[in-house]
């Protein structure tokens, strides 16, 4: 049997984006640089990123603050709806709201998203083969971060919903070979000044 070591998965939502999502705003660029500064002390081996412009630009700016951490395009980190729930899975009190929320997204998001989400679980989660721990960054999108948090906690598949992430917020999940996965940090924005926190959230969710 091959030996296994611990994977530390660092997840970050992209910085604040312009309206069409192809690039970052000035605030988003500042967020990305500050996220890179936050990660300087982490022994990262690679920075994966979504193919979409807002995530790719975030990853480039983050990597620019790090020492020789390579960038790697990851199709699995693309944006999409990771799981489309059925009504019978949902709490009665919230079913209408949640189903209407999911239906707002384009059909391609709902059709392709679950495929990407399954592939992301296969590529990014679980202990790693070998004897050396691995630290990896994935710069991605709100829904995939919520999906991976849900999976780490063995929550029902629909529970990715409403696990919202701020722009350039940091989540860290630990996958050790001898214990359950652990969410060590979630939606942390301590590296951002107050004026750059909680972007990416509806106004009523900003604190």
Beta strands, then each sheet from edge to edge (+ up, - down):
strand 1: 4-5
strand 2: 7-13
strand 3: 46-49
strand 4: 70-73
strand 5: 128-129
strand 6: 134-140
strand 7: 170-175
strand 8: 182-188
sheet 1: 1+ 5-
sheet 2: 4+ 3+ 6+ 2+ 7- 8+
end
